[in-house]
Amino acid sequence: EESYQSGRVNSLLLFNLGWCLVNGEGVDKKDTNRGISLWKEATKRAPDEGSEEAARFLYLEYERDVPREAEKWFNLAAELGYFE
């Protein structure tokens, strides 16, 4: 989180910090909503490294409850080459 707070941000950092927050690992407190927000922020930096992983994990997050939203993230992940 220090790098994020200092402004040294890239897609990979956003993806990794988001993952930690969603899973409650390496952070003081689990925060799924903030983690998802960071993944969305990472996808806005496409095609930077990390944006394709963020799109893939957003797909996984939404696939059960919000299929249309999940499809959007799946398509972005594919477009960014995640499944190659």
Secondary structure, 3 states (H helix, E strand, C coil): CHHHHHCCCCHHHHHHHHHHHHHCCCCCCCCHHHHHHHHHHHHCCCCCCCHHHHHHHHHHHHCCCCHHHHHHHHHHHHHCCCCC
